[in-house]
């Protein structure tokens, strides 16, 4: 019988079922790891069935907050999948110690973000992964023993979800070589990575006695990043601090999510928290860019671009928002504005349109606006003609706005 097709009987004494709390490294304590077969009294087939179920849910790319249709039938009969909409777990304790390293290498090489993992230990290799879907944003916690991870050009060609990963180092140290940059990371620092760039990283726990290195990762579809990709490229593989300002707020927010803050959360609330996550990430990256810009010759232009983006977001509901209005508010010519936008791969009109569609999508899944007609949502966000709204919305989200709202009500936002 194939892995994933075995129904496991609920076992209240099962150690893996009890380990639902946040990894202890993330709160400064010591993580308790149990060997397979001692505290996990289940058969190997049942263990692998559970592992397959959890990993399939975990490895979905951002933008898919629920399993594909083939997985939904499985999810209806599987207790772990029912719980997995808010919190999913991969724990190596379901694998015999001698197979843990090989199993982890197999899983990571075939995930939505394929990597080549080289564990320091050749057999027993404790790993725990948890995941939380926030609409099109995904948050993972990972704790593992010492390992080296590579993402080569061949693996990028194998599959590239076109995402950014913002990683918060919770414990241990990390050496990173990525996108032509290299850095050393310590607990409390953030770093941004790009799935389309090659990567070599080494994670090691503290101290000579082993233990685990732990991280919190935020996976963001590239198209949803609140700042232009050209500006994001400037901060890739650059350590960012979390002891003050936006970095501190984001770190506290992420720790709150994974330390019980996501319990019993509705799909709509998850979507709202995804929007908050995007805004906080945008604030952190913008703050880093502003700091870097002070040291660069083109600082004025970079800061101007950031201010333009902030101005557009604040005024999306104004019907008279236009390239001319934006240029006048910043005391520049429309030609200069368009030059700045071209450098980011867009135009002023396209930027306004995309941000308005994002706000419309948020309104469509908001339970508080469930009675507002779709055409009224479009009109509120700058699309007075229903046909124009539907066509523009489909071009970005792959479906008309009415279908998008319906799927959100069914618990599966697109």
Secondary structure, DSSP 8 states (H G I E B T S, - for coil): --TT-------TT-HHHH--S--GGGGTS------TTTS----HHHHHHHHHHHHHHHT--TT--S--HHHHHHHHH-HHHHHTTT-EEEEGGGS-GGGHHHHHHHHHHTSTT--EEEESSSS---EEEEEEEETTEEEEEEEESSEEEEE-HHHHHH----EEEEEEEEESEEEEEETTEEEEE-TTEEEEEETTS-EEEEEE-SSTT---EEEEEEEEEGGG-SS-HHHHGGGBT--EE-SSHHHHHHHHHHHHIIIIITTT--HHHHHHHHHHHHHHHHHHHHHHHHHHHTTSTTHHHHHHHHHHHHHHHHTTT-TT--HHHHHHHTT--HHHHHHHHHHTTS-HHHHHHHHHHHHHHHHHT-GGGTTS-HHHHHHHTT--SHHHHHHHHHHHHSS-HHHHHHHHHTT---
